[in-house]
Amino acid sequence: MARAPAIDIAKLSAEQKRVRDEIAKRIPRPGGEVRGPFAVMLHAPAVADGAIRTYTAFREAKIERRLFELMILVVARYHGAQYEWYAHGPRSIEAGIAPEVVEAIRNRRTPVLTGDDEKMVYDTVTELCVSRRLSQASYDRALAALGMECLVELIAGTGFYTMIALTLNAFDVPVPDGPRPLPD
């Protein structure tokens, strides 16, 4: 990491070790590696603990995974979060987002979306990112499409992944295994 030094596992406090173990359990990687935003957040274990619990709640959310991943892409692109895109670009395709949609968002083009649900998510999240508000018409459209529980998941998810994007950007977390995926 360019700005936040990696924490030597042997020097973790008891609280850092507990949280690190929880992160490794919930996001399994070879050797129990913790990376990305959670590696940064381990410097503040209470923050990391809250973030991993929130992350887990979103992994268990009722909103369709395809729509949730689309939301993450819009947030990652809006903030230019390289690591977030690296992690979620492929996941969004696995979840059912068309590769050409992913590529359009990556290149800051308005994607051609054929499904009304994807259009609604793209428009809602874009409006939130740009204006930091949601018009009544957009709110009504999203509520009608998703219902209250999934709408809360979408809006709160937008906030959570904005926090992740800003953490990644502020600490200049590098993309592992290759070049930065987002053009400037």
RAPESUL-V906426 format. One record per residue. N is the residue number from 1. RES is the residue in one letter. SS is DSSP state (H for helix, E for strand, - for the rest). Layout:
# RAPESUL-V906426
n | res | ss
N | RES | SS
N | RES | SS
This chain:
# RAPESUL-V906426
n | res | ss
1 | M | -
2 | A | -
3 | R | -
4 | A | -
5 | P | -
6 | A | -
7 | I | -
8 | D | -
9 | I | H
10 | A | H
11 | K | H
12 | L | -
13 | S | -
14 | A | H
15 | E | H
16 | Q | H
17 | K | H
18 | R | H
19 | V | H
20 | R | H
21 | D | H
22 | E | H
23 | I | H
24 | A | H
25 | K | H
26 | R | H
27 | I | -
28 | P | -
29 | R | -
30 | P | H
31 | G | H
32 | G | H
33 | E | -
34 | V | -
35 | R | -
36 | G | -
37 | P | H
38 | F | H
39 | A | H
40 | V | H
41 | M | H
42 | L | H
43 | H | H
44 | A | H
45 | P | H
46 | A | H
47 | V | H
48 | A | H
49 | D | H
50 | G | H
51 | A | H
52 | I | H
53 | R | H
54 | T | H
55 | Y | H
56 | T | H
57 | A | H
58 | F | H
59 | R | H
60 | E | -
61 | A | -
62 | K | -
63 | I | -
64 | E | -
65 | R | H
66 | R | H
67 | L | H
68 | F | H
69 | E | H
70 | L | H
71 | M | H
72 | I | H
73 | L | H
74 | V | H
75 | V | H
76 | A | H
77 | R | H
78 | Y | H
79 | H | H
80 | G | -
81 | A | -
82 | Q | H
83 | Y | H
84 | E | H
85 | W | H
86 | Y | H
87 | A | H
88 | H | H
89 | G | H
90 | P | H
91 | R | H
92 | S | H
93 | I | H
94 | E | H
95 | A | -
96 | G | -
97 | I | -
98 | A | -
99 | P | H
100 | E | H
101 | V | H
102 | V | H
103 | E | H
104 | A | H
105 | I | H
106 | R | H
107 | N | -
108 | R | -
109 | R | -
110 | T | -
111 | P | -
112 | V | -
113 | L | -
114 | T | -
115 | G | -
116 | D | H
117 | D | H
118 | E | H
119 | K | H
120 | M | H
121 | V | H
122 | Y | H
123 | D | H
124 | T | H
125 | V | H
126 | T | H
127 | E | H
128 | L | H
129 | C | H
130 | V | H
131 | S | H
132 | R | -
133 | R | -
134 | L | -
135 | S | -
136 | Q | H
137 | A | H
138 | S | H
139 | Y | H
140 | D | H
141 | R | H
142 | A | H
143 | L | H
144 | A | H
145 | A | H
146 | L | H
147 | G | H
148 | M | H
149 | E | H
150 | C | H
151 | L | H
152 | V | H
153 | E | H
154 | L | H
155 | I | H
156 | A | H
157 | G | H
158 | T | H
159 | G | H
160 | F | H
161 | Y | H
162 | T | H
163 | M | H
164 | I | H
165 | A | H
166 | L | H
167 | T | H
168 | L | H
169 | N | H
170 | A | H
171 | F | -
172 | D | -
173 | V | -
174 | P | -
175 | V | -
176 | P | -
177 | D | -
178 | G | -
179 | P | -
180 | R | -
181 | P | -
182 | L | -
183 | P | -
184 | D | -
